[in-house]
Amino acid sequence: MLISCLGGCSLQVVAAELPALDLRRAEQAGVRMLAGQHLRLFTDLPPQAAVDELPAVFDAAVGTWAAYFGVAAERTELWQVRGFLIQDRQRFAALGVLPAQRPNFPQGFATERELWLLEQPSAYYRRHLLLHEGTHAFMLALLGGTGPGWYAEGLAELWGTHTWQDGQLTLRTMPADRHEVPMWGRIKSIREAHQAGAALSLAAVLALDQRRSLTTTEYAWCWSFCKFLDAHPRWQNKFRQLPQHVNDSQFNQRFQELYHAEWSDLQVEWQALVADWDYGYDHQQLAMQHREPQPVGAVAKCTLAAEKGWQSTGWLLKAGQQYRITATGRYQIAHDTQPWPCEPGGVTLAYHAGYPLGMLLGALRGQHQDNFSPPTPIGLGATLRPEQDAVLYLRVNDSPAGWHDNRGEIFVRLAPSQGPK
C-alpha cells in the first residue's frame, strides 16, 4: 500500500490490513463516529454542523473524482475509507490508531484505506484538508499510485480547493478572494516568492518529488502549476491524460514528451502566469495568444482585443534596434453600474500593479531563451529598444479577475525609428 500526506512525507509500502478499532473503547475515550457511504470518520471534536457534514462532503467528491480519473462508477460503490479527525493526538495514540509509519504527521496523512487530519483553524481548511487527503486515498486505491511529488500534491491541492454551500460541492475552484479560502494562503505564498525574486521555473516545479518533505510554499507551487494546466484551454486536454501514467517511473519524461511541441510556449506562459497570479485569475481570458514571429520591415500594424490577455503581435524586434510604437482606439475596461470607456493611456480613476487601469502594456519574449520580460507601459506611445531579439506581446492593464467585462479593440502601429547601434 502506498502512502501520501500533506506536510511532507515519502511514498512507501506498508501492510494493507487495517488495525481493529474498538468502538466502545473509542466512545469511552471521547471519540465519536460519523458515517457516510464512502467515509467513516472518527473524531474527538464536539458535535457541530461544519464537522458532522464532512462525510457528506467526502461522498459528494467521489463521483467527481471517478469521472475525472476515468474510474468506472461501479468500482467506487463499495470503496470506503476510515478517517480520523484529531484534536487531541494523544487520545488517538492511546487507541492505537495513529499511522505507525508517520505518527507525528504535521497536518494530514493518507493511505489507500485510511486518512488522518489534524483539526484546522477554519471550517474551509478542515474540508480542504479532507479533500486533499481524500484525493490521495482515491488515487492510491483506484489508480494504484499518485505520480511524482509535484503532480501528487498539486492534484490533491487542486481537488482541495472547493466551495460547499447548501449541500452542494464544487471542486477545482479558482478562489475569488482570500475570504473564500480562510487559512489556505497558497496564492499569498506565490506572490511573495515572485516579489522576492524566488519564483520557481517550470523545471524547478517538476523537480519537486517525494525524496524530501515539501514546504508549504512548495505545495503552493504544485497547486499553481496543476491549476494552470488543468484550467488552460490549450493545455487542459493533455494534462488530463496524465492519470494513466501515475505508476510510470518515467512520469516526468512522459509529461515533457506530451508537451514537446509546445514546450517553449508552456515555459513562457508559466512565467506570465506567475507574474500575475492572484485571486480570481481568469484562465480562459488570460490564456496567451501566440503568432509565428516575423521581422519588422517598415511600418507594421495590428489590432488587439481588450478582453484578452497577452497577445503576440508577431513582430520580431532586433536587439539594439530602436522602434516607435503608437496606439489608438476606444474600448471598455470595466462595467459596474455603467461602462468605463478607456483609451490606451488608461483611466486614472483606478490603478492596477502601479499603472492606470486599461493602459496598454508591452512585454518581450526572448527569441532564443524563452524568457518573458516584466510589463512595460506603452500607453498612447513609447520607444522600445530590446537588448535581445524578441517578439513583442501586448495587452491592456487589468486585474486577473477583471477581464470578463472588457470590450473593444486597440489599434497599434510600430516602425523602426533608427538603424541598429
C-alpha positions in Angstrom: 0.0 0.0 0.0 1.2 3.5 -0.8 1.1 6.5 1.5 0.9 10.2 0.9 0.5 13.2 3.2 0.1 16.9 3.5 3.1 18.4 5.3 5.7 16.2 3.6 6.4 12.5 3.5 7.7 9.8 1.3 5.6 7.3 -0.5 6.3 3.8 0.9 4.9 0.3 1.0 3.0 -0.8 4.2 0.7 -3.6 5.2 -2.8 -3.5 3.7 -4.7 -4.7 6.8 -6.5 -2.1 8.9 -5.9 -2.2 12.7 -9.0 -3.1 14.6 -10.9 -0.3 16.4 -12.9 -1.0 19.5 -15.9 1.3 19.0 -17.0 1.1 22.7 -13.5 2.0 23.8 -13.3 4.8 21.4 -16.6 6.2 22.7 -15.4 6.0 26.2 -12.3 8.0 25.2 -14.5 10.7 23.8 -14.2 9.7 20.1 -17.4 9.5 18.1 -18.1 8.1 14.6 -19.6 10.0 11.7 -20.7 7.6 8.9 -21.2 8.2 5.2 -21.3 5.9 2.2 -17.5 6.3 1.5 -16.1 7.6 4.8 -16.4 6.6 8.4 -14.9 9.5 10.3 -13.8 9.2 13.9 -13.3 12.5 15.8 -12.9 13.9 19.2 -14.5 17.2 18.2 -17.9 18.0 19.7 -21.0 17.9 17.5 -21.3 20.9 15.2 -22.6 21.2 11.6 -19.3 22.0 10.0 -17.8 18.8 11.4 -20.8 16.5 11.2 -21.3 17.2 7.5 -17.8 16.1 6.5 -18.8 12.5 5.4 -21.4 14.2 3.1 -18.6 16.4 1.6 -16.5 13.4 1.0 -19.3 11.4 -0.6 -20.1 14.3 -2.9 -16.5 14.3 -4.1 -16.3 10.6 -5.0 -18.3 10.7 -8.2 -16.4 13.8 -9.5 -13.1 12.1 -8.7 -14.2 9.0 -10.6 -15.3 11.0 -13.7 -12.0 13.0 -13.8 -9.7 10.0 -13.3 -11.7 7.7 -15.7 -12.7 5.2 -12.9 -16.0 3.3 -13.6 -18.7 4.2 -11.1 -19.2 0.6 -10.1 -15.6 0.4 -8.9 -16.3 3.2 -6.3 -19.6 1.8 -5.0 -18.1 -0.3 -2.2 -14.9 1.8 -1.8 -14.7 3.2 1.8 -12.1 5.0 3.8 -11.7 5.2 7.5 -10.7 8.6 8.7 -9.6 10.3 11.9 -10.2 14.0 12.6 -8.0 14.7 15.6 -8.0 17.5 18.1 -6.0 15.6 20.9 -3.4 13.4 19.2 -2.6 11.6 22.5 -6.2 10.4 22.7 -5.9 8.6 19.3 -2.4 7.4 20.2 -3.9 5.7 23.2 -6.4 4.0 21.0 -3.6 2.7 18.8 -4.9 4.2 15.6 -2.3 6.7 14.6 -0.3 5.7 11.5 2.7 3.6 12.6 4.7 4.9 9.6 4.2 8.6 10.5 2.6 9.1 13.9 3.8 12.7 14.1 2.5 13.8 10.7 2.2 17.6 10.5 -1.3 18.1 9.2 -2.7 15.2 7.2 -1.7 11.7 6.1 -3.4 9.1 3.8 -3.2 5.6 2.6 -5.5 3.9 0.2 -7.8 2.9 3.1 -7.3 5.4 5.9 -6.7 9.1 6.3 -5.8 11.3 9.3 -6.4 15.0 9.7 -5.4 17.4 12.5 -8.1 19.9 13.5 -7.7 23.1 11.5 -8.3 26.8 12.3 -11.1 27.3 9.8 -14.0 25.2 8.6 -12.9 25.8 5.0 -9.4 24.5 5.6 -10.7 21.5 7.5 -12.7 20.5 4.4 -9.8 21.4 2.2 -7.5 19.0 4.1 -10.1 16.2 4.0 -10.5 16.6 0.2 -6.7 16.8 -0.2 -6.1 13.6 1.7 -9.2 12.0 0.1 -7.7 12.6 -3.3 -4.5 10.8 -2.3 -6.6 7.9 -0.9 -8.7 7.7 -4.1 -5.7 7.7 -6.4 -3.8 5.1 -4.3 -6.8 2.8 -4.1 -8.3 3.1 -7.6 -5.3 4.1 -9.7 -2.6 2.3 -7.8 -0.4 5.4 -7.4 -0.1 9.2 -7.4 2.8 10.1 -9.6 5.7 12.3 -8.6 5.5 14.9 -5.9 4.6 17.9 -7.9 1.7 16.0 -9.6 0.5 14.1 -6.5 0.5 17.2 -4.2 -0.6 19.5 -7.0 -3.7 17.4 -7.8 -4.5 16.9 -4.1 -4.4 20.7 -3.7 -6.4 21.2 -6.9 -9.2 19.0 -5.6 -8.9 20.6 -2.2 -9.9 24.0 -3.5 -13.7 24.0 -3.4 -17.0 25.6 -2.4 -19.5 24.0 -0.2 -22.9 25.7 0.0 -26.3 24.4 0.8 -25.1 20.8 0.5 -23.6 21.4 -3.0 -19.9 20.7 -3.5 -17.9 22.4 -6.3 -14.3 21.2 -6.8 -11.2 22.5 -8.5 -12.3 26.1 -8.0 -10.2 29.2 -8.5 -10.8 31.2 -5.3 -12.3 34.6 -5.9 -10.7 36.2 -2.9 -8.9 35.2 0.3 -12.1 35.4 2.4 -13.4 32.4 0.3 -10.5 30.2 1.5 -9.5 31.3 5.1 -6.2 30.0 6.3 -5.3 28.5 2.9 -2.7 31.0 1.8 -1.4 29.4 -1.4 -1.7 32.5 -3.6 -0.1 34.7 -1.0 2.9 32.3 -0.9 3.4 32.5 -4.7 3.0 36.3 -4.8 5.6 36.7 -2.0 8.0 34.4 -3.8 7.7 36.2 -7.1 8.2 39.6 -5.4 11.3 38.3 -3.7 12.7 37.0 -7.0 12.3 33.4 -5.8 9.7 32.2 -8.3 10.2 28.6 -9.4 10.8 27.8 -13.1 8.8 25.1 -14.8 11.9 22.8 -14.4 12.1 23.5 -10.7 8.4 22.6 -10.2 8.9 19.3 -12.0 11.8 18.5 -9.7 9.6 18.5 -6.6 9.3 14.9 -5.6 9.0 12.6 -2.6 12.6 12.3 -1.7 12.2 15.0 0.9 9.4 16.8 2.7 7.8 19.7 0.8 7.3 23.1 2.4 4.0 24.9 2.5 5.3 27.2 -0.3 6.2 24.2 -2.4 2.7 22.9 -2.0 1.6 26.3 -3.4 3.8 25.9 -6.4 2.5 22.4 -7.0 -1.1 23.6 -6.9 -0.4 26.6 -9.1 1.2 24.5 -11.8 -1.6 21.9 -11.8 -4.3 24.6 -11.7 -2.6 26.4 -14.7 -2.5 23.2 -16.7 -5.9 21.9 -15.7 -7.8 25.2 -16.4 -5.9 26.4 -19.5 -7.9 25.9 -22.7 -4.8 24.8 -24.7 -3.1 22.6 -22.0 -6.1 21.0 -20.3 -6.7 18.0 -22.6 -3.1 16.7 -22.4 -2.9 17.4 -18.7 -5.9 15.2 -18.1 -4.2 12.3 -19.9 -1.6 12.1 -17.1 -3.5 9.9 -14.6 -2.8 6.9 -16.9 0.9 7.4 -16.2 0.9 7.7 -12.4 2.7 4.3 -11.9 5.3 5.1 -14.6 8.8 5.7 -13.1 9.4 8.0 -16.1 6.4 10.2 -15.4 8.2 13.5 -15.9 9.7 12.3 -19.1 6.2 11.3 -20.4 4.9 14.7 -19.4 7.6 16.5 -21.3 7.1 14.3 -24.3 3.4 15.1 -24.2 4.0 18.8 -24.4 7.2 18.6 -26.5 5.7 20.6 -29.5 4.5 23.4 -27.2 7.3 23.4 -24.6 8.5 26.9 -25.4 5.0 28.4 -25.2 4.4 26.5 -22.0 7.5 27.9 -20.3 6.7 31.5 -21.4 3.0 31.2 -20.3 4.1 29.9 -16.9 6.3 32.9 -16.4 3.5 35.2 -17.4 1.0 33.5 -15.0 3.4 33.6 -12.0 3.8 37.3 -12.5 0.0 37.9 -12.5 -1.1 35.1 -10.1 -3.9 36.3 -7.9 -7.4 35.5 -6.7 -10.0 35.3 -9.4 -7.4 34.6 -12.1 -9.4 34.2 -15.4 -7.6 31.3 -17.2 -9.8 31.5 -20.3 -9.4 35.2 -20.9 -5.7 35.3 -19.9 -4.5 32.4 -22.0 -1.8 33.9 -24.2 -2.3 34.3 -27.9 0.8 33.3 -30.0 1.7 34.1 -33.6 4.6 33.0 -35.8 7.2 35.8 -35.4 8.2 37.8 -38.5 10.9 40.5 -38.7 9.6 44.1 -38.9 10.5 45.8 -42.1 8.9 49.3 -42.4 5.6 50.1 -40.8 3.7 47.2 -39.0 0.1 47.3 -37.8 -2.1 45.1 -35.7 -5.4 45.0 -33.8 -5.7 43.9 -30.2 -8.7 42.6 -28.3 -9.3 44.5 -25.0 -10.8 41.3 -23.4 -7.8 39.1 -24.0 -4.5 38.7 -22.1 -1.1 38.8 -23.6 -1.3 38.7 -27.4 1.6 38.3 -29.7 2.0 41.0 -32.4 4.1 38.6 -34.4 6.7 41.3 -34.6 10.3 40.1 -34.1 12.3 43.1 -32.8 16.0 43.1 -33.3 18.5 43.6 -30.5 19.7 47.2 -30.3 17.2 48.5 -32.9 15.0 51.3 -31.8 11.3 51.2 -32.6 8.5 53.7 -32.1 5.1 52.2 -31.2 1.8 54.2 -31.1 -1.7 53.1 -30.1 -5.3 54.4 -30.7 -8.8 53.2 -30.0 -11.6 53.5 -27.5 -12.7 50.4 -25.6 -14.5 49.3 -22.4 -12.2 48.5 -19.4 -14.9 47.8 -16.8 -18.6 47.8 -16.2 -20.2 48.4 -12.8 -23.4 50.5 -13.0 -22.3 51.7 -16.4 -19.4 51.1 -18.9 -16.0 52.6 -18.2 -14.7 53.9 -21.5 -10.9 53.8 -22.0 -8.1 54.8 -24.4 -4.6 53.3 -24.5 -3.3 55.7 -21.9 -5.7 54.1 -19.3 -8.0 55.7 -16.8 -6.6 57.3 -13.7 -9.7 56.6 -11.6 -8.2 53.2 -10.8 -4.8 51.6 -10.9 -3.6 48.0 -11.0 0.0 46.9 -10.5 1.2 50.6 -10.4 -0.3 51.6 -13.8 -3.6 53.2 -14.8 -6.4 50.6 -15.4 -6.7 49.9 -19.1 -3.3 51.3 -20.1 -1.7 49.4 -23.0 1.3 47.4 -21.8 4.0 45.5 -23.6 6.3 42.6 -22.8 9.2 41.0 -24.8 9.6 37.3 -25.3 13.2 36.4 -25.9 13.6 34.7 -29.3 16.2 32.2 -28.0 16.0 32.0 -24.2 12.2 31.5 -23.8 12.1 34.4 -21.2 9.3 36.8 -20.8 10.1 40.3 -19.6 8.2 42.3 -16.9 5.5 44.5 -18.4 6.5 48.0 -19.7 4.0 50.9 -20.2 3.1 51.7 -23.8 0.1 53.9 -23.4 -0.5 56.1 -26.4 3.1 55.8 -27.5 6.5 54.6 -26.4 10.0 53.9 -27.8 11.4 50.4 -27.5 15.0 49.2 -27.9 15.3 45.5 -27.0 18.5 44.1 -25.6 17.9 40.8 -27.4 16.0 39.6 -30.4 12.4 39.4 -29.0 8.8 39.1 -30.0 6.5 41.9 -28.8 3.4 41.0 -26.8 0.7 43.5 -25.9 -2.4 43.7 -23.6 -4.3 46.2 -21.6 -3.7 46.6 -17.8 -6.3 44.9 -15.7 -6.6 42.7 -12.6 -6.5 38.9 -13.1 -10.2 38.8 -12.2 -11.3 41.8 -14.2 -11.3 40.7 -17.8 -14.8 39.4 -18.2 -16.3 42.9 -18.8 -13.7 44.3 -21.2 -14.8 45.0 -24.7 -13.4 46.6 -27.8 -10.2 46.9 -29.8 -6.9 48.8 -29.8 -5.1 49.7 -33.0 -1.3 49.6 -32.8 1.4 50.9 -35.2 5.1 50.2 -35.0 8.0 51.3 -37.1 11.8 51.3 -36.8 12.9 54.8 -35.8 16.6 54.5 -36.5 19.2 51.9 -37.6 21.0 49.5 -35.2 23.7 50.9 -33.0 
